[in-house]
Amino acid sequence: MSDLHDLQAFEVVEGIKKGLFSAEEYVSSVIKTVEQVESRLHSFITLDTDKALSCAKLIDGKLKENGDIGQLGGVVVGIKDNISTKGIRTTCASKMLESYVPSYDATVIERLKQSGAIILGKLNLDEFGMGSTTEYSSYYPTHNPWNLDYVPGGSSGGSGAAVAAGECTVSLGSDTGGSIRCPASFCSVVGLKPTYGRVSRYGLISYANSLEQIGPICRSVKDVVMIINIISGKDNKDNTSMSSSPITINNKLEKFEIAIIKDLIDGSDEEVKRTIYSASEKFSEIGCTVDEISIKNLNYALPSYYTLASAEASSNLARYDNIRYGFNLPIEEYKWDTYFSDVRKNFGEEVKRRILIGSYVLSSGYYSKYYLKARGLRSLLRMELLKLFKKYDLLIGPTMPILPFKFGEKIDDPIKMYLVDINTVIANLAGIPAISLPVGFSNGLPIGLQIMAAPFEEQKLIDVSHALEQAINIQKRPKLE
Amino acid sequence: MSQVRIGLEIHAQITELESKLFCSCRGNYRDQRPNTNICETCCGLPGTLPIINKKALEYSAMTSIALGCNVPDKIMFYRKNYFYPDLPKNFQITQYNVYGFSSIGIEGSFELDDSRKIRISRIQLEEDPGRIAYLEGGMNVRNSALIDYNRAGVALIEIVTEPDFTNPKEVRLFLNKLSLTLEHLAVCDTLLEGSVRCDVNVSMNGGNKVEIKNINSFKEVERAINYEITRQTNMYNRGIKIEPETRHWDDKKKITFTSRSKEAEHDYRYFPEPDIPMIVLGDKFISNIRDHMPELPNQRSDRFVSRYKLSGHASNILINDKKLADFFESILKLYFSPVEIANFLITDFKSMIADDAESAGYLKNMKVKPEHIAELVKMIEADEISRITAKDILIKIFESGMLPSEIVKDSNSLKIADEKILMDAVESVFNTEKSAVEDAKANHEAINYLLGKVMKYTSGRADPKIAMRLINNKLKKPNA
């Protein structure tokens, strides 16, 4: 048997239930991995190994008692640090929330806990989810486990790196414009951004409410199914959540009609292009038809996204005034007239930039010039995609147009940085589900395939991803030990 | 007199709601220790989301209909962004009329009296902020303030009028009628402290608009407007231009003053609240509310006159105090004698209630219940007690909550009709009031004085008709 920390979630639950190993043995193995690699990766912002071990012992006790350890009994989960965890500091990788400890659990956390999952800690991200590399974390960047000189993607970079490196078995990320799929692609793991509304956002610290969803990052499609089924569902605490039917793993594949988004291939690096085309050939081999299409309104996607996301962010982030919670500031330094502007210096550069852009596009006179136009373009794009889904089951393309890049390569040029999101923002603007699946490597750097489906058609995504995963069977683990 | 235009912006809490507008904390935040009626959502903790209170939609739609507004099929909520420490999210979830969407009520009109109508431009539903309390000396001295979030998130209805008022008296009339309407709709108990607030804008001779904020009771509104008209008239007479500005009402000094913050320059950066998708109310919602509208004050007054045969005057006195009108009708259920009960309430009963006691729940907290008044009026009408005695009994009910019949039994306050007992009383009065007796013999009018003395002697219990007969008889006797 391979190392316990290498196991997938469904194998962990099976193993514990069958008595092949105890939850404590497995959790210890994961913690040992963390101890070996964390100083090089910096996936976590907050770790609670003691709590994880005591939870493992509880699971072992439960097993002896009545055998009911829950669907995720014992599985070690890492949580992106913008998802509220009761009693565990939740910083959003911001100095602004350095000492904020939530008094409640996000709905997804409640559901994971009820299923017996063990939360090991909180994972690194770009501050408030704004970025594509984790370089904008106010604490430290996370490193790519496949090559430590490279970025792991973002904003859920900690979630991607930790799962790839075996620091946790599965993780939760959040995806506003690609923040689950980008690190999944860069770290060679599977990441799903669900349909807007499938997963409750209650407890997810908002960056751009109308765009974002919580989703799983795992080492297999099967694990993604396991997690998404647990966290999905209508939640009375979230107006925008909806009920959905559970997803299953089917071993027989329907003959789907698939379309490659040509514009996204054309805009990609050569190595990426090649890998995506060879993956698309596999689709034909497994019995699907593959067409090429282009999206007319694609050019509007990025401007629309950054306008809307920044607008919502500027308002969402207004609450961080350090009056009720935040960071420790000696009372002598409080000044009534300048308090707000003083404390808000604690935001990082990128966050400040987006607050400025957002405030600008919402201010009177500019609202209809920018914000309203962006909304119009958003619905145009959505309508075009929904129309395409009448003809095709799935739309595919590269998750990222480029390979993972080195630290510092793009950080000085925000526009360059924004451009790498072009493939992923589409799904957020349209509210549709999208998955990133590892399909190959170039010079040891991972490449991910993005598959999109119509709203609430996650089953199709999973069916085809599962089949492709079997067909491609690529190396799953970086060598770090 | 120069031309005055006044517009109002009224905030009324929906005090009838069990819970706040977006969370399940109690709607009634009063009398609770600071920061105990709060939760993650109304404190705006990161990651929390607003869940709209459906009852609040109903109450605000009802108010809109009562004020003659149109209620649209679909409504949206917007964020109004501004920083203030009592605003937990640093934006307020409110409504905004722009780009084809409107708030819960638009384009209404409200009748002041038969000849005057005030146009309502819009009615919107929004959340109340928390409350800031300054330590003694204010923030300038202490450089600190206390914040209580118990009120944060309580549902507010904002009513905005067109500048249709031409004098403060009209404003008073409007606010009185509005209060009454809100109470009849059971939307807002306007007597609760801080449940209604009013901003006023005043312009004169077509000049700039001056806004007055911070008027915390309807009673102060008329004062503030009068002050502002005098101030602007003085400026106008001296040729000083009136600038558009926001002023505050100083409740203690009774003056308006320029606010230091540049509120007028605020850009609130309104945009649709992403966490509350567009709400489709639908025809059914609106027709359902129309079908179940509570009786409005005008309708009730008409009914009192036609069904109960009250005078318009009596009917108005009752209806102007909704709780008293309700009390009246619950008495009628026990004993149906509308005219007598109404008269008793608006004279004897009302005189017992001090003016300043018109606080919320004064009837609810009293020991006097409908059954007391029903029994009391019944006894008057059956001639068992006199009106004077009835009033004495009422005082005792106020104190003890005992039923009139019990009080009567305890204190023997039934009328004395026994001629033998009354004769004793008359004899006694004749003995002590010898000169009055002489007067009465010459001047018939003076008999009333003697009757008064007999009543006093019997503690008001003497049957006046019998006593009078006995006095007359005795006066006619030669040895008197």
Interface residues (C-beta under 8 A of the other chain):
Chain A: I83 S84 T90 C92 L97 Y100 P102 S103 Y104 A106 R201 Y202 G203 L204 I205 S206 A208 N209 S210 N236 K237 D238 N239 T240 A311 E312 S314 S315 A318 R319 D321 I323 R324 Y325 Y334 W336 F340 S359 L362 S363 S364 Y367 S368 Y371 L372
Chain B: E40 C43 G44 L45 P46 G47 T48 L49 P50 I51 I52 R79 N81 F83 P85 P88 K89 N90 F91 Y99 M139 N143 S144 I147 D267 R269 Y270 F271 P274 D275 I276 P277
